[in-house]
Amino acid sequence: MISNTLKNDFLKDIDFQPLKAIQDKKEEDLPVDYFDFYNSISSVYSSKIEGENIDFDSFFKHKFLNVPYHPDYTKKSEDLFSAYQFIQKEHLTKANLFKAHEMLSNHLLPASQRGKIRNNPMFVLNEQDRIEYVACAPNKVNEALEQLFKDIETLLHTHLPDKETFFYAAQIHLVFVKIHPFQDGNGRTTRLLEKWFLIEKLGQDAVFIELEKNYFQNRKNYYKNIRAIGLEYETLNYAQSLDFLLMTIQSLNPKNKNV
């Protein structure tokens, strides 16, 4: 399911060293644990993409300054924070992805649906309550996930230059979100999956990549670029995905105003 078709076009657009940008973040002077700080950023902004009413300032005070808030305000981001901690300790496998989904969906889904593949059709609606996308048919979800994770396993055992690692991580994100295997929490999971692959290939410093914040700040383009490859799972055209594949790595570009 993962393709090299756009790799040369992708690499032509990268004229900087992404690992240098990550290292610069590591050298910031923070008054709290680096990893918890950036896991908090990931959790808050991935939640905000899904419409959660949470802001980073409040979550920071809650996590690091012990400021109390009503549990309903923080609990979904707390669940996601736990999942981000989990991926720093565990290897990327299909079984572990289901465990991560179980954690992050603790306050999204009933226990019977957490970490479980859906068995019903899935339609993704846009802000106008129109069908934005028809996901993978329920009888094909498990097969599609198996194939995706075979590709992931191959990539995990293959030496990749750092720029190519970003290329494949973004592809994994896009393929997974189009499968849309769970009843809910697919967006949170696919962004976590992209980060997980980067951690596996680049090391723990990949936690400092603020891909979730970048997607939130550029969410109109985020959804537009996902939409660009098609609306029906059976007719997706990944040849139209270059703009999406470049989003995370270009967010690290020193020339980018959002850095």
WODA-V527730 format. One record per run of one state. SS is the DSSP state (2 for helix, 1 for strand, 0 for the rest). FROM is the first residue (numbers start at 1). TO is the last residue. If there is no record, write none. Layout:
ss:SS from:FROM to:TO
ss:SS from:FROM to:TO
This chain:
ss:0 from:1 to:6
ss:2 from:7 to:12
ss:0 from:13 to:17
ss:2 from:18 to:26
ss:0 from:27 to:33
ss:2 from:34 to:49
ss:0 from:50 to:55
ss:2 from:56 to:64
ss:0 from:65 to:70
ss:2 from:71 to:89
ss:0 from:90 to:93
ss:2 from:94 to:104
ss:0 from:105 to:110
ss:2 from:111 to:113
ss:0 from:114 to:122
ss:1 from:123 to:125
ss:0 from:126 to:130
ss:1 from:131 to:134
ss:0 from:135 to:137
ss:2 from:138 to:156
ss:0 from:157 to:161
ss:2 from:162 to:179
ss:0 from:180 to:185
ss:2 from:186 to:202
ss:0 from:203 to:203
ss:2 from:204 to:208
ss:0 from:209 to:210
ss:2 from:211 to:217
ss:0 from:218 to:218
ss:2 from:219 to:227
ss:0 from:228 to:231
ss:1 from:232 to:232
ss:2 from:233 to:235
ss:0 from:236 to:237
ss:2 from:238 to:240
ss:0 from:241 to:241
ss:2 from:242 to:245
ss:0 from:246 to:246
ss:2 from:247 to:250
ss:0 from:251 to:259
